[in-house]
């Protein structure tokens, strides 16, 4: 079952959409929690100008991929069990 889910094209499209949604939602929540709504310049200075953008982007991509893979597997497993 595990190998058939991982080889499914629908699984990987679910991973992409769930992971991308996670990246957007998590980044927006983190921005407002750390910088408030009026601190866009501070965010740019800390994340972009100080060469932290590579680490920032890698952490978002890895986090989104892991979350998308876990949730995508859960959704596909649940769908396959309900179709039995």
C-alpha positions as CSV (number, residue, x, y, z in Angstrom):
1,X,0.0,0.0,0.0
2,X,2.8,2.4,0.9
3,X,4.6,2.0,-2.4
4,X,1.4,2.3,-4.4
5,X,0.5,5.5,-2.7
6,X,4.0,7.0,-3.2
7,X,3.9,6.1,-6.9
8,X,0.5,7.7,-7.4
9,X,0.4,11.0,-9.4
10,X,-2.5,12.2,-7.4
11,X,-0.4,11.8,-4.2
12,X,2.3,14.1,-5.5
13,X,-0.2,16.7,-6.7
14,X,-1.7,16.6,-3.2
15,X,1.8,17.0,-1.7
16,X,2.5,20.0,-3.9
17,X,-0.8,21.8,-3.1
18,X,-0.8,21.0,0.6
19,X,2.9,21.9,1.0
20,X,2.5,25.2,-0.9
21,X,-0.5,26.1,1.1
22,X,1.4,25.3,4.3
23,X,4.4,27.5,3.2
24,X,2.1,30.5,2.5
25,X,0.0,30.2,5.7
26,X,3.0,29.5,7.9
27,X,5.0,32.4,6.5
28,X,2.2,34.9,6.9
29,X,1.5,33.8,10.5
30,X,5.2,33.9,11.4
31,X,5.5,37.4,9.8
32,X,2.6,38.8,11.8
33,X,3.7,37.1,15.0
34,X,7.3,38.3,14.8
35,X,7.2,41.6,12.9
36,X,3.6,42.9,13.3
37,X,1.9,44.4,10.3
38,X,4.0,47.6,9.9
39,X,7.5,46.2,10.0
40,X,8.0,45.1,6.4
41,X,11.3,47.0,6.2
42,X,12.6,45.1,9.3
43,X,11.6,41.8,7.7
44,X,13.4,42.6,4.4
45,X,16.5,43.8,6.3
46,X,16.7,40.6,8.5
47,X,15.7,38.0,5.9
48,X,17.1,39.4,2.6
49,X,19.9,41.9,3.2
50,X,21.7,39.8,5.8
51,X,22.0,36.8,3.5
52,X,19.4,34.8,5.6
53,X,17.1,34.4,2.6
54,X,18.7,31.1,1.5
55,X,18.2,29.5,4.9
56,X,14.7,31.0,5.1
57,X,13.7,29.6,1.7
58,X,15.2,26.1,2.4
59,X,13.5,25.9,5.7
60,X,10.1,26.8,4.1
61,X,10.6,24.3,1.2
62,X,11.6,21.4,3.5
63,X,8.9,22.2,5.9
64,X,6.2,22.4,3.2
65,X,7.5,19.2,1.6
66,X,7.5,17.2,4.9
67,X,4.0,18.5,5.9
68,X,2.7,17.9,2.4
69,X,4.0,14.3,2.3
70,X,2.5,13.5,5.7
71,X,-0.9,15.0,5.0
72,X,-0.9,13.7,1.4
73,X,-0.3,10.2,2.6
74,X,-3.0,10.5,5.2
75,X,-5.5,11.7,2.7
76,X,-4.7,9.0,0.1
77,X,-4.7,6.3,2.8
78,X,-8.1,7.5,4.1
79,X,-9.5,7.6,0.6
80,X,-8.3,4.1,-0.3
81,X,-9.7,2.7,2.9
82,X,-13.1,4.3,2.4
83,X,-13.3,2.8,-1.2
84,X,-13.0,-0.8,0.0
